Amino acid sequence: MRTYSAKAGEIERKWWVVDATGHSAGRLATRIAMILQGKNKPVYTAHIDTGDFVVVTNVDKLKFTGRKLDQKQFFRHTGYPGGERYTSLKKMLEKYPDRILRHAVKGMLPKNRIARAQLKKLKIYAGTEHPHEAQNPSVLEL
């Protein structure tokens, strides 16, 4: 028996919709990263993007355990000397709730070109409405 290797033209992509209400950010990010990579499919091939599209709604209602809202810090640098900027999770959740989940999922993907393409298939929205109804996304049960 020969080993199967997926070809780029043979991949069938599905659309999934996930309601993030009440889910832990890290546990949700691991499930999303698996689907974006295609590891939930029997045709998974490491060097080909075999993943599906994921639409996440209600990301502003994620659950965080412990004292993460006060203690967790997000780092960025302006590019200037002394330009380190830190933002708490609480402020990020108020201002940019989508960036929290995107940052968590990005950290769980491999660091290469394929991961950049896989991250583009992740669509995150703070509310319940999203513009991807035409793709008929299936509800992903977690």
A tleap script that builds the chain and sets N, CA, C and O, in Angstrom:
source leaprc.protein.ff14SB
mol = sequence {
  NMET ARG THR TYR SER ALA LYS ALA GLY GLU
  ILE GLU ARG LYS TRP TRP VAL VAL ASP ALA
  THR GLY HIE SER ALA GLY ARG LEU ALA THR
  ARG ILE ALA MET ILE LEU GLN GLY LYS ASN
  LYS PRO VAL TYR THR ALA HIE ILE ASP THR
  GLY ASP PHE VAL VAL VAL THR ASN VAL ASP
  LYS LEU LYS PHE THR GLY ARG LYS LEU ASP
  GLN LYS GLN PHE PHE ARG HIE THR GLY TYR
  PRO GLY GLY GLU ARG TYR THR SER LEU LYS
  LYS MET LEU GLU LYS TYR PRO ASP ARG ILE
  LEU ARG HIE ALA VAL LYS GLY MET LEU PRO
  LYS ASN ARG ILE ALA ARG ALA GLN LEU LYS
  LYS LEU LYS ILE TYR ALA GLY THR GLU HIE
  PRO HIE GLU ALA GLN ASN PRO SER VAL LEU
  GLU CLEU
}
set mol.1.N position { 0.846 -1.174 0.000 }
set mol.1.CA position { 0.000 0.000 0.000 }
set mol.1.C position { 0.891 1.236 0.000 }
set mol.1.O position { 1.875 1.301 0.737 }
set mol.2.N position { 0.546 2.203 -0.819 }
set mol.2.CA position { 1.333 3.422 -0.913 }
set mol.2.C position { 0.778 4.484 0.029 }
set mol.2.O position { -0.419 4.508 0.317 }
set mol.3.N position { 1.646 5.347 0.497 }
set mol.3.CA position { 1.229 6.437 1.374 }
set mol.3.C position { 0.526 7.508 0.554 }
set mol.3.O position { 1.016 7.918 -0.498 }
set mol.4.N position { -0.618 7.957 1.038 }
set mol.4.CA position { -1.386 8.985 0.341 }
set mol.4.C position { -0.837 10.357 0.692 }
set mol.4.O position { -0.548 10.640 1.854 }
set mol.5.N position { -0.695 11.200 -0.309 }
set mol.5.CA position { -0.278 12.580 -0.119 }
set mol.5.C position { -1.284 13.470 -0.842 }
set mol.5.O position { -1.508 13.302 -2.041 }
set mol.6.N position { -1.885 14.403 -0.132 }
set mol.6.CA position { -2.916 15.264 -0.707 }
set mol.6.C position { -2.307 16.224 -1.722 }
set mol.6.O position { -1.190 16.707 -1.535 }
set mol.7.N position { -3.045 16.499 -2.797 }
set mol.7.CA position { -2.645 17.487 -3.792 }
set mol.7.C position { -3.453 18.758 -3.541 }
set mol.7.O position { -4.556 18.700 -2.999 }
set mol.8.N position { -2.915 19.882 -3.928 }
set mol.8.CA position { -3.553 21.169 -3.649 }
set mol.8.C position { -4.933 21.284 -4.299 }
set mol.8.O position { -5.829 21.901 -3.723 }
set mol.9.N position { -5.118 20.708 -5.473 }
set mol.9.CA position { -6.402 20.808 -6.168 }
set mol.9.C position { -7.459 19.850 -5.656 }
set mol.9.O position { -8.640 20.033 -5.954 }
set mol.10.N position { -7.078 18.838 -4.901 }
set mol.10.CA position { -8.018 17.817 -4.431 }
set mol.10.C position { -8.667 18.148 -3.095 }
set mol.10.O position { -9.577 17.442 -2.661 }
set mol.11.N position { -8.218 19.197 -2.444 }
set mol.11.CA position { -8.654 19.473 -1.071 }
set mol.11.C position { -10.053 20.083 -1.072 }
set mol.11.O position { -10.333 21.046 -1.787 }
set mol.12.N position { -10.911 19.504 -0.262 }
set mol.12.CA position { -12.277 19.985 -0.109 }
set mol.12.C position { -12.360 20.766 1.200 }
set mol.12.O position { -12.136 20.215 2.278 }
set mol.13.N position { -12.681 22.040 1.095 }
set mol.13.CA position { -12.708 22.900 2.279 }
set mol.13.C position { -14.145 23.135 2.740 }
set mol.13.O position { -15.035 23.409 1.935 }
set mol.14.N position { -14.352 23.023 4.049 }
set mol.14.CA position { -15.649 23.301 4.652 }
set mol.14.C position { -15.561 24.596 5.439 }
set mol.14.O position { -14.469 25.076 5.743 }
set mol.15.N position { -16.700 25.148 5.760 }
set mol.15.CA position { -16.786 26.330 6.614 }
set mol.15.C position { -17.419 25.911 7.929 }
set mol.15.O position { -18.440 25.223 7.937 }
set mol.16.N position { -16.825 26.317 9.032 }
set mol.16.CA position { -17.326 26.017 10.367 }
set mol.16.C position { -17.621 27.324 11.086 }
set mol.16.O position { -16.910 28.312 10.907 }
set mol.17.N position { -18.658 27.328 11.891 }
set mol.17.CA position { -18.957 28.489 12.733 }
set mol.17.C position { -18.927 28.025 14.186 }
set mol.17.O position { -19.485 26.984 14.532 }
set mol.18.N position { -18.263 28.821 15.033 }
set mol.18.CA position { -18.086 28.488 16.443 }
set mol.18.C position { -18.608 29.649 17.271 }
set mol.18.O position { -18.264 30.803 17.014 }
set mol.19.N position { -19.434 29.351 18.262 }
set mol.19.CA position { -19.886 30.365 19.213 }
set mol.19.C position { -18.955 30.285 20.428 }
set mol.19.O position { -18.918 29.267 21.119 }
set mol.20.N position { -18.205 31.360 20.684 }
set mol.20.CA position { -17.182 31.353 21.728 }
set mol.20.C position { -17.730 31.691 23.107 }
set mol.20.O position { -16.951 31.794 24.054 }
set mol.21.N position { -19.015 31.865 23.252 }
set mol.21.CA position { -19.594 32.248 24.533 }
set mol.21.C position { -19.305 31.208 25.603 }
set mol.21.O position { -19.679 30.044 25.463 }
set mol.22.N position { -18.635 31.632 26.680 }
set mol.22.CA position { -18.375 30.774 27.820 }
set mol.22.C position { -17.243 29.785 27.666 }
set mol.22.O position { -17.003 28.995 28.579 }
set mol.23.N position { -16.537 29.796 26.549 }
set mol.23.CA position { -15.426 28.866 26.349 }
set mol.23.C position { -14.121 29.492 26.810 }
set mol.23.O position { -13.944 30.708 26.733 }
set mol.24.N position { -13.218 28.666 27.284 }
set mol.24.CA position { -11.889 29.113 27.672 }
set mol.24.C position { -11.100 29.449 26.409 }
set mol.24.O position { -11.174 28.720 25.420 }
set mol.25.N position { -10.358 30.531 26.437 }
set mol.25.CA position { -9.664 31.018 25.242 }
set mol.25.C position { -8.640 30.005 24.732 }
set mol.25.O position { -8.581 29.759 23.527 }
set mol.26.N position { -7.840 29.418 25.604 }
set mol.26.CA position { -6.804 28.488 25.182 }
set mol.26.C position { -7.360 27.196 24.634 }
set mol.26.O position { -6.870 26.690 23.625 }
set mol.27.N position { -8.375 26.653 25.279 }
set mol.27.CA position { -8.959 25.395 24.814 }
set mol.27.C position { -9.675 25.578 23.481 }
set mol.27.O position { -9.646 24.693 22.626 }
set mol.28.N position { -10.318 26.729 23.309 }
set mol.28.CA position { -10.959 27.024 22.036 }
set mol.28.C position { -9.910 27.208 20.943 }
set mol.28.O position { -10.103 26.762 19.812 }
set mol.29.N position { -8.806 27.862 21.277 }
set mol.29.CA position { -7.751 28.110 20.293 }
set mol.29.C position { -7.120 26.809 19.811 }
set mol.29.O position { -6.762 26.703 18.638 }
set mol.30.N position { -6.976 25.817 20.687 }
set mol.30.CA position { -6.392 24.548 20.252 }
set mol.30.C position { -7.291 23.841 19.248 }
set mol.30.O position { -6.803 23.304 18.254 }
set mol.31.N position { -8.590 23.836 19.493 }
set mol.31.CA position { -9.526 23.201 18.553 }
set mol.31.C position { -9.521 23.926 17.210 }
set mol.31.O position { -9.540 23.292 16.155 }
set mol.32.N position { -9.495 25.253 17.255 }
set mol.32.CA position { -9.490 26.034 16.018 }
set mol.32.C position { -8.200 25.789 15.237 }
set mol.32.O position { -8.236 25.650 14.015 }
set mol.33.N position { -7.055 25.735 15.935 }
set mol.33.CA position { -5.773 25.508 15.268 }
set mol.33.C position { -5.750 24.142 14.590 }
set mol.33.O position { -5.191 24.012 13.501 }
set mol.34.N position { -6.336 23.135 15.202 }
set mol.34.CA position { -6.392 21.800 14.601 }
set mol.34.C position { -7.206 21.819 13.304 }
set mol.34.O position { -6.822 21.189 12.318 }
set mol.35.N position { -8.325 22.537 13.309 }
set mol.35.CA position { -9.187 22.591 12.125 }
set mol.35.C position { -8.525 23.410 11.018 }
set mol.35.O position { -8.605 23.040 9.847 }
set mol.36.N position { -7.868 24.524 11.377 }
set mol.36.CA position { -7.189 25.339 10.376 }
set mol.36.C position { -6.061 24.569 9.696 }
set mol.36.O position { -5.802 24.778 8.511 }
set mol.37.N position { -5.391 23.684 10.425 }
set mol.37.CA position { -4.313 22.881 9.851 }
set mol.37.C position { -4.841 21.684 9.073 }
set mol.37.O position { -4.141 21.148 8.214 }
set mol.38.N position { -6.064 21.260 9.363 }
set mol.38.CA position { -6.631 20.097 8.693 }
set mol.38.C position { -6.327 18.801 9.395 }
set mol.38.O position { -6.487 17.733 8.805 }
set mol.39.N position { -5.890 18.861 10.646 }
set mol.39.CA position { -5.538 17.640 11.369 }
set mol.39.C position { -6.756 16.826 11.776 }
set mol.39.O position { -6.606 15.705 12.263 }
set mol.40.N position { -7.951 17.357 11.590 }
set mol.40.CA position { -9.163 16.601 11.885 }
set mol.40.C position { -9.606 15.764 10.681 }
set mol.40.O position { -10.605 15.049 10.768 }
set mol.41.N position { -8.889 15.840 9.573 }
set mol.41.CA position { -9.249 15.112 8.357 }
set mol.41.C position { -8.317 13.925 8.144 }
set mol.41.O position { -7.155 13.975 8.549 }
set mol.42.N position { -8.802 12.871 7.520 }
set mol.42.CA position { -7.915 11.731 7.232 }
set mol.42.C position { -6.916 12.023 6.113 }
set mol.42.O position { -5.956 11.269 5.953 }
set mol.43.N position { -7.107 13.085 5.338 }
set mol.43.CA position { -6.202 13.409 4.231 }
set mol.43.C position { -5.140 14.426 4.634 }
set mol.43.O position { -4.510 15.026 3.763 }
set mol.44.N position { -4.926 14.636 5.936 }
set mol.44.CA position { -3.960 15.625 6.404 }
set mol.44.C position { -2.574 15.331 5.835 }
set mol.44.O position { -2.072 14.209 5.913 }
set mol.45.N position { -1.978 16.364 5.267 }
set mol.45.CA position { -0.613 16.301 4.767 }
set mol.45.C position { 0.116 17.520 5.297 }
set mol.45.O position { -0.377 18.638 5.156 }
set mol.46.N position { 1.272 17.332 5.900 }
set mol.46.CA position { 1.961 18.399 6.613 }
set mol.46.C position { 2.422 19.534 5.709 }
set mol.46.O position { 2.416 20.691 6.130 }
set mol.47.N position { 2.822 19.230 4.477 }
set mol.47.CA position { 3.372 20.267 3.609 }
set mol.47.C position { 2.340 20.921 2.699 }
set mol.47.O position { 2.693 21.759 1.869 }
set mol.48.N position { 1.067 20.550 2.842 }
set mol.48.CA position { -0.030 21.127 2.065 }
set mol.48.C position { -1.062 21.673 3.047 }
set mol.48.O position { -1.316 21.069 4.089 }
set mol.49.N position { -1.656 22.821 2.711 }
set mol.49.CA position { -2.700 23.394 3.556 }
set mol.49.C position { -4.005 22.644 3.291 }
set mol.49.O position { -4.662 22.881 2.277 }
set mol.50.N position { -4.379 21.745 4.194 }
set mol.50.CA position { -5.592 20.938 4.023 }
set mol.50.C position { -6.721 21.387 4.943 }
set mol.50.O position { -7.744 20.708 5.034 }
set mol.51.N position { -6.557 22.507 5.620 }
set mol.51.CA position { -7.508 22.947 6.630 }
set mol.51.C position { -8.764 23.580 6.085 }
set mol.51.O position { -8.889 23.841 4.888 }
set mol.52.N position { -9.700 23.824 6.997 }
set mol.52.CA position { -10.985 24.424 6.683 }
set mol.52.C position { -11.035 25.869 7.164 }
set mol.52.O position { -10.139 26.337 7.867 }
set mol.53.N position { -12.103 26.568 6.771 }
set mol.53.CA position { -12.349 27.926 7.235 }
set mol.53.C position { -13.094 27.872 8.567 }
set mol.53.O position { -13.950 27.009 8.764 }
set mol.54.N position { -12.777 28.784 9.474 }
set mol.54.CA position { -13.440 28.838 10.780 }
set mol.54.C position { -13.914 30.264 11.023 }
set mol.54.O position { -13.137 31.213 10.924 }
set mol.55.N position { -15.200 30.404 11.343 }
set mol.55.CA position { -15.792 31.689 11.705 }
set mol.55.C position { -16.124 31.626 13.187 }
set mol.55.O position { -16.878 30.752 13.616 }
set mol.56.N position { -15.573 32.540 13.972 }
set mol.56.CA position { -15.800 32.561 15.419 }
set mol.56.C position { -16.640 33.790 15.745 }
set mol.56.O position { -16.284 34.908 15.373 }
set mol.57.N position { -17.764 33.577 16.447 }
set mol.57.CA position { -18.627 34.680 16.857 }
set mol.57.C position { -18.626 34.803 18.379 }
set mol.57.O position { -18.222 33.879 19.086 }
set mol.58.N position { -19.070 35.924 18.863 }
set mol.58.CA position { -19.162 36.222 20.304 }
set mol.58.C position { -17.824 36.068 21.012 }
set mol.58.O position { -17.768 35.547 22.126 }
set mol.59.N position { -16.759 36.511 20.381 }
set mol.59.CA position { -15.436 36.365 20.981 }
set mol.59.C position { -15.271 37.313 22.179 }
set mol.59.O position { -14.361 37.133 22.988 }
set mol.60.N position { -16.132 38.302 22.293 }
set mol.60.CA position { -16.065 39.208 23.450 }
set mol.60.C position { -16.612 38.558 24.717 }
set mol.60.O position { -16.518 39.144 25.795 }
set mol.61.N position { -17.184 37.356 24.606 }
set mol.61.CA position { -17.739 36.648 25.764 }
set mol.61.C position { -16.902 35.429 26.145 }
set mol.61.O position { -17.420 34.474 26.725 }
set mol.62.N position { -15.605 35.461 25.819 }
set mol.62.CA position { -14.702 34.380 26.212 }
set mol.62.C position { -14.551 34.344 27.725 }
set mol.62.O position { -14.719 35.357 28.403 }
set mol.63.N position { -14.232 33.159 28.248 }
set mol.63.CA position { -14.046 32.983 29.688 }
set mol.63.C position { -12.552 32.904 29.976 }
set mol.63.O position { -11.807 32.233 29.262 }
set mol.64.N position { -12.120 33.595 31.028 }
set mol.64.CA position { -10.724 33.552 31.459 }
set mol.64.C position { -10.698 33.145 32.920 }
set mol.64.O position { -11.448 33.679 33.737 }
set mol.65.N position { -9.832 32.198 33.245 }
set mol.65.CA position { -9.760 31.674 34.603 }
set mol.65.C position { -8.706 32.423 35.405 }
set mol.65.O position { -7.832 33.085 34.847 }
set mol.66.N position { -8.804 32.308 36.700 }
set mol.66.CA position { -7.811 32.908 37.595 }
set mol.66.C position { -7.803 34.418 37.510 }
set mol.66.O position { -8.845 35.052 37.345 }
set mol.67.N position { -6.599 34.994 37.625 }
set mol.67.CA position { -6.461 36.452 37.605 }
set mol.67.C position { -5.856 36.937 36.287 }
set mol.67.O position { -5.139 37.938 36.248 }
set mol.68.N position { -6.162 36.200 35.198 }
set mol.68.CA position { -5.589 36.550 33.905 }
set mol.68.C position { -6.013 37.934 33.423 }
set mol.68.O position { -5.221 38.627 32.786 }
set mol.69.N position { -7.239 38.349 33.711 }
set mol.69.CA position { -7.697 39.656 33.240 }
set mol.69.C position { -6.812 40.786 33.747 }
set mol.69.O position { -6.612 41.776 33.043 }
set mol.70.N position { -6.282 40.651 34.950 }
set mol.70.CA position { -5.438 41.704 35.510 }
set mol.70.C position { -3.953 41.465 35.257 }
set mol.70.O position { -3.204 42.424 35.072 }
set mol.71.N position { -3.511 40.211 35.244 }
set mol.71.CA position { -2.087 39.928 35.210 }
set mol.71.C position { -1.516 39.695 33.813 }
set mol.71.O position { -0.351 40.016 33.579 }
set mol.72.N position { -2.283 39.155 32.890 }
set mol.72.CA position { -1.742 38.839 31.564 }
set mol.72.C position { -1.480 40.121 30.794 }
set mol.72.O position { -2.325 41.015 30.749 }
set mol.73.N position { -0.303 40.203 30.190 }
set mol.73.CA position { 0.119 41.381 29.442 }
set mol.73.C position { 0.412 40.993 27.994 }
set mol.73.O position { 1.016 39.952 27.740 }
set mol.74.N position { -0.016 41.829 27.045 }
set mol.74.CA position { 0.318 41.658 25.643 }
set mol.74.C position { 1.406 42.661 25.302 }
set mol.74.O position { 1.313 43.837 25.651 }
set mol.75.N position { 2.444 42.180 24.613 }
set mol.75.CA position { 3.612 42.992 24.293 }
set mol.75.C position { 3.592 43.408 22.834 }
set mol.75.O position { 3.211 42.628 21.962 }
set mol.76.N position { 4.004 44.640 22.574 }
set mol.76.CA position { 4.272 45.089 21.215 }
set mol.76.C position { 5.384 46.126 21.282 }
set mol.76.O position { 5.631 46.713 22.335 }
set mol.77.N position { 6.040 46.344 20.176 }
set mol.77.CA position { 7.140 47.302 20.121 }
set mol.77.C position { 6.884 48.276 18.986 }
set mol.77.O position { 6.494 47.866 17.893 }
set mol.78.N position { 7.101 49.563 19.233 }
set mol.78.CA position { 6.827 50.593 18.240 }
set mol.78.C position { 7.882 50.645 17.154 }
set mol.78.O position { 7.626 51.159 16.065 }
set mol.79.N position { 9.075 50.115 17.437 }
set mol.79.CA position { 10.158 50.184 16.479 }
set mol.79.C position { 11.180 51.246 16.840 }
set mol.79.O position { 12.242 51.331 16.223 }
set mol.80.N position { 10.864 52.047 17.830 }
set mol.80.CA position { 11.778 53.080 18.307 }
set mol.80.C position { 12.487 52.599 19.571 }
set mol.80.O position { 11.990 51.709 20.260 }
set mol.81.N position { 13.652 53.187 19.881 }
set mol.81.CA position { 14.328 52.815 21.129 }
set mol.81.C position { 13.443 53.115 22.334 }
set mol.81.O position { 12.874 54.201 22.444 }
set mol.82.N position { 13.334 52.154 23.223 }
set mol.82.CA position { 12.472 52.309 24.391 }
set mol.82.C position { 10.996 52.239 24.058 }
set mol.82.O position { 10.163 52.727 24.822 }
set mol.83.N position { 10.663 51.636 22.924 }
set mol.83.CA position { 9.279 51.626 22.458 }
set mol.83.C position { 8.476 50.413 22.880 }
set mol.83.O position { 7.539 50.029 22.181 }
set mol.84.N position { 8.813 49.798 24.002 }
set mol.84.CA position { 8.035 48.651 24.471 }
set mol.84.C position { 6.693 49.128 25.015 }
set mol.84.O position { 6.626 50.078 25.794 }
set mol.85.N position { 5.635 48.459 24.595 }
set mol.85.CA position { 4.289 48.801 25.063 }
set mol.85.C position { 3.623 47.527 25.557 }
set mol.85.O position { 3.654 46.500 24.879 }
set mol.86.N position { 3.027 47.592 26.728 }
set mol.86.CA position { 2.323 46.456 27.316 }
set mol.86.C position { 0.863 46.828 27.506 }
set mol.86.O position { 0.555 47.937 27.941 }
set mol.87.N position { -0.041 45.902 27.181 }
set mol.87.CA position { -1.465 46.110 27.334 }
set mol.87.C position { -2.034 44.943 28.115 }
set mol.87.O position { -1.718 43.789 27.825 }
set mol.88.N position { -2.865 45.228 29.099 }
set mol.88.CA position { -3.452 44.151 29.899 }
set mol.88.C position { -4.562 43.456 29.112 }
set mol.88.O position { -5.112 44.011 28.161 }
set mol.89.N position { -4.872 42.246 29.524 }
set mol.89.CA position { -5.913 41.463 28.868 }
set mol.89.C position { -7.273 42.146 28.993 }
set mol.89.O position { -8.092 42.078 28.076 }
set mol.90.N position { -7.508 42.794 30.112 }
set mol.90.CA position { -8.787 43.478 30.322 }
set mol.90.C position { -8.991 44.592 29.296 }
set mol.90.O position { -10.080 44.732 28.738 }
set mol.91.N position { -7.932 45.393 29.044 }
set mol.91.CA position { -8.040 46.471 28.057 }
set mol.91.C position { -8.168 45.916 26.644 }
set mol.91.O position { -8.903 46.464 25.822 }
set mol.92.N position { -7.453 44.831 26.362 }
set mol.92.CA position { -7.558 44.222 25.042 }
set mol.92.C position { -8.956 43.666 24.804 }
set mol.92.O position { -9.482 43.759 23.695 }
set mol.93.N position { -9.557 43.091 25.838 }
set mol.93.CA position { -10.898 42.531 25.707 }
set mol.93.C position { -11.931 43.627 25.455 }
set mol.93.O position { -12.905 43.412 24.734 }
set mol.94.N position { -11.718 44.793 26.047 }
set mol.94.CA position { -12.636 45.910 25.832 }
set mol.94.C position { -12.480 46.513 24.444 }
set mol.94.O position { -13.468 46.800 23.768 }
set mol.95.N position { -11.218 46.708 24.019 }
set mol.95.CA position { -10.962 47.445 22.790 }
set mol.95.C position { -10.867 46.554 21.549 }
set mol.95.O position { -11.484 46.858 20.528 }
set mol.96.N position { -10.102 45.455 21.622 }
set mol.96.CA position { -9.883 44.564 20.479 }
set mol.96.C position { -10.089 43.110 20.894 }
set mol.96.O position { -9.102 42.387 21.028 }
set mol.97.N position { -11.315 42.647 21.103 }
set mol.97.CA position { -11.511 41.265 21.567 }
set mol.97.C position { -11.077 40.216 20.542 }
set mol.97.O position { -10.722 39.102 20.927 }
set mol.98.N position { -11.097 40.542 19.262 }
set mol.98.CA position { -10.709 39.567 18.246 }
set mol.98.C position { -9.218 39.271 18.268 }
set mol.98.O position { -8.812 38.162 17.922 }
set mol.99.N position { -8.395 40.227 18.664 }
set mol.99.CA position { -6.946 40.026 18.655 }
set mol.99.C position { -6.489 39.011 19.704 }
set mol.99.O position { -5.449 38.375 19.536 }
set mol.100.N position { -7.250 38.858 20.767 }
set mol.100.CA position { -6.865 37.913 21.828 }
set mol.100.C position { -6.877 36.489 21.280 }
set mol.100.O position { -5.901 35.753 21.426 }
set mol.101.N position { -7.981 36.107 20.652 }
set mol.101.CA position { -8.092 34.753 20.113 }
set mol.101.C position { -7.152 34.545 18.935 }
set mol.101.O position { -6.564 33.472 18.799 }
set mol.102.N position { -6.998 35.561 18.074 }
set mol.102.CA position { -6.097 35.444 16.928 }
set mol.102.C position { -4.655 35.231 17.401 }
set mol.102.O position { -3.919 34.443 16.806 }
set mol.103.N position { -4.251 35.927 18.465 }
set mol.103.CA position { -2.905 35.786 19.032 }
set mol.103.C position { -2.708 34.377 19.591 }
set mol.103.O position { -1.643 33.785 19.417 }
set mol.104.N position { -3.723 33.841 20.260 }
set mol.104.CA position { -3.627 32.500 20.834 }
set mol.104.C position { -3.542 31.437 19.747 }
set mol.104.O position { -2.749 30.503 19.859 }
set mol.105.N position { -4.347 31.568 18.699 }
set mol.105.CA position { -4.333 30.587 17.613 }
set mol.105.C position { -3.021 30.675 16.844 }
set mol.105.O position { -2.461 29.647 16.461 }
set mol.106.N position { -2.527 31.879 16.614 }
set mol.106.CA position { -1.279 32.061 15.871 }
set mol.106.C position { -0.114 31.381 16.585 }
set mol.106.O position { 0.770 30.820 15.938 }
set mol.107.N position { -0.112 31.430 17.910 }
set mol.107.CA position { 0.947 30.786 18.667 }
set mol.107.C position { 0.900 29.274 18.599 }
set mol.107.O position { 1.905 28.618 18.872 }
set mol.108.N position { -0.247 28.702 18.241 }
set mol.108.CA position { -0.400 27.253 18.170 }
set mol.108.C position { -0.177 26.696 16.774 }
set mol.108.O position { -0.187 25.480 16.585 }
set mol.109.N position { 0.021 27.562 15.802 }
set mol.109.CA position { 0.298 27.129 14.435 }
set mol.109.C position { 1.807 27.073 14.214 }
set mol.109.O position { 2.556 27.745 14.924 }
set mol.110.N position { 2.268 26.280 13.237 }
set mol.110.CA position { 3.702 26.266 12.948 }
set mol.110.C position { 4.156 27.623 12.436 }
set mol.110.O position { 3.352 28.411 11.937 }
set mol.111.N position { 5.447 27.889 12.564 }
set mol.111.CA position { 5.976 29.193 12.173 }
set mol.111.C position { 6.551 29.093 10.764 }
set mol.111.O position { 7.763 28.964 10.597 }
set mol.112.N position { 5.685 29.150 9.745 }
set mol.112.CA position { 6.127 29.057 8.353 }
set mol.112.C position { 5.085 29.674 7.428 }
set mol.112.O position { 4.105 30.258 7.891 }
set mol.113.N position { 5.298 29.544 6.111 }
set mol.113.CA position { 4.404 30.133 5.124 }
set mol.113.C position { 3.004 29.534 5.158 }
set mol.113.O position { 2.012 30.236 4.960 }
set mol.114.N position { 2.934 28.243 5.409 }
set mol.114.CA position { 1.634 27.567 5.430 }
set mol.114.C position { 0.781 28.113 6.567 }
set mol.114.O position { -0.428 28.279 6.409 }
set mol.115.N position { 1.396 28.391 7.708 }
set mol.115.CA position { 0.650 28.919 8.850 }
set mol.115.C position { 0.079 30.289 8.551 }
set mol.115.O position { -1.015 30.614 9.012 }
set mol.116.N position { 0.798 31.099 7.786 }
set mol.116.CA position { 0.273 32.421 7.422 }
set mol.116.C position { -0.961 32.275 6.542 }
set mol.116.O position { -1.906 33.053 6.668 }
set mol.117.N position { -0.962 31.303 5.667 }
set mol.117.CA position { -2.136 31.046 4.826 }
set mol.117.C position { -3.281 30.479 5.660 }
set mol.117.O position { -4.445 30.802 5.423 }
set mol.118.N position { -2.951 29.636 6.633 }
set mol.118.CA position { -3.987 29.046 7.479 }
set mol.118.C position { -4.638 30.101 8.360 }
set mol.118.O position { -5.843 30.040 8.603 }
set mol.119.N position { -3.872 31.058 8.837 }
set mol.119.CA position { -4.421 32.104 9.705 }
set mol.119.C position { -5.370 33.023 8.946 }
set mol.119.O position { -6.254 33.633 9.547 }
set mol.120.N position { -5.198 33.126 7.640 }
set mol.120.CA position { -6.108 33.943 6.830 }
set mol.120.C position { -7.490 33.306 6.721 }
set mol.120.O position { -8.459 33.984 6.379 }
set mol.121.N position { -7.589 32.002 7.011 }
set mol.121.CA position { -8.880 31.315 6.953 }
set mol.121.C position { -9.654 31.431 8.264 }
set mol.121.O position { -10.740 30.866 8.395 }
set mol.122.N position { -9.103 32.158 9.231 }
set mol.122.CA position { -9.768 32.366 10.510 }
set mol.122.C position { -10.468 33.713 10.483 }
set mol.122.O position { -9.827 34.745 10.287 }
set mol.123.N position { -11.778 33.710 10.678 }
set mol.123.CA position { -12.587 34.928 10.680 }
set mol.123.C position { -13.180 35.089 12.076 }
set mol.123.O position { -13.900 34.210 12.550 }
set mol.124.N position { -12.879 36.217 12.741 }
set mol.124.CA position { -13.293 36.419 14.130 }
set mol.124.C position { -14.157 37.661 14.221 }
set mol.124.O position { -13.816 38.707 13.670 }
set mol.125.N position { -15.302 37.540 14.934 }
set mol.125.CA position { -16.235 38.650 15.102 }
set mol.125.C position { -16.670 38.744 16.561 }
set mol.125.O position { -16.882 37.730 17.226 }
set mol.126.N position { -16.800 39.981 17.049 }
set mol.126.CA position { -17.158 40.209 18.444 }
set mol.126.C position { -18.636 39.905 18.703 }
set mol.126.O position { -18.975 39.414 19.780 }
set mol.127.N position { -19.494 40.176 17.771 }
set mol.127.CA position { -20.919 39.946 17.960 }
set mol.127.C position { -21.381 38.629 17.366 }
set mol.127.O position { -20.571 37.768 17.023 }
set mol.128.N position { -22.701 38.482 17.246 }
set mol.128.CA position { -23.271 37.251 16.700 }
set mol.128.C position { -23.374 37.282 15.179 }
set mol.128.O position { -23.485 36.230 14.549 }
set mol.129.N position { -23.341 38.461 14.585 }
set mol.129.CA position { -23.498 38.593 13.140 }
set mol.129.C position { -22.158 38.423 12.430 }
set mol.129.O position { -21.120 38.873 12.916 }
set mol.130.N position { -22.200 37.763 11.266 }
set mol.130.CA position { -21.016 37.638 10.424 }
set mol.130.C position { -21.458 37.603 8.968 }
set mol.130.O position { -22.572 37.169 8.675 }
set mol.131.N position { -20.597 38.056 8.042 }
set mol.131.CA position { -20.995 38.147 6.630 }
set mol.131.C position { -20.745 36.867 5.820 }
set mol.131.O position { -20.654 36.936 4.594 }
set mol.132.N position { -20.634 35.721 6.462 }
set mol.132.CA position { -20.294 34.483 5.758 }
set mol.132.C position { -21.457 33.494 5.706 }
set mol.132.O position { -21.231 32.286 5.639 }
set mol.133.N position { -22.673 33.977 5.735 }
set mol.133.CA position { -23.844 33.096 5.665 }
set mol.133.C position { -23.961 32.419 4.305 }
set mol.133.O position { -24.513 31.322 4.217 }
set mol.134.N position { -23.458 33.041 3.245 }
set mol.134.CA position { -23.557 32.474 1.901 }
set mol.134.C position { -22.753 31.179 1.759 }
set mol.134.O position { -23.043 30.370 0.877 }
set mol.135.N position { -21.756 30.975 2.607 }
set mol.135.CA position { -20.935 29.767 2.536 }
set mol.135.C position { -21.570 28.591 3.273 }
set mol.135.O position { -21.006 27.497 3.273 }
set mol.136.N position { -22.716 28.788 3.893 }
set mol.136.CA position { -23.429 27.754 4.653 }
set mol.136.C position { -22.525 27.061 5.662 }
set mol.136.O position { -22.294 25.857 5.551 }
set mol.137.N position { -22.012 27.791 6.638 }
set mol.137.CA position { -21.106 27.153 7.599 }
set mol.137.C position { -21.841 26.188 8.524 }
set mol.137.O position { -22.966 26.448 8.951 }
set mol.138.N position { -21.189 25.079 8.821 }
set mol.138.CA position { -21.724 24.102 9.766 }
set mol.138.C position { -21.344 24.525 11.167 }
set mol.138.O position { -20.287 25.121 11.374 }
set mol.139.N position { -22.201 24.220 12.135 }
set mol.139.CA position { -21.930 24.559 13.517 }
set mol.139.C position { -20.966 23.532 14.096 }
set mol.139.O position { -21.205 22.328 14.010 }
set mol.140.N position { -19.877 24.013 14.684 }
set mol.140.CA position { -18.879 23.140 15.295 }
set mol.140.C position { -19.188 23.015 16.775 }
set mol.140.O position { -19.147 23.998 17.514 }
set mol.141.N position { -19.496 21.805 17.200 }
set mol.141.CA position { -19.778 21.540 18.612 }
set mol.141.C position { -18.465 21.291 19.351 }
set mol.141.O position { -17.634 20.496 18.911 }
set mol.142.N position { -18.290 21.970 20.465 }
set mol.142.CA position { -17.050 21.811 21.238 }
set mol.142.C position { -17.334 21.099 22.549 }
set mol.142.O position { -16.418 20.872 23.339 }
savepdb mol mol.pdb
quit
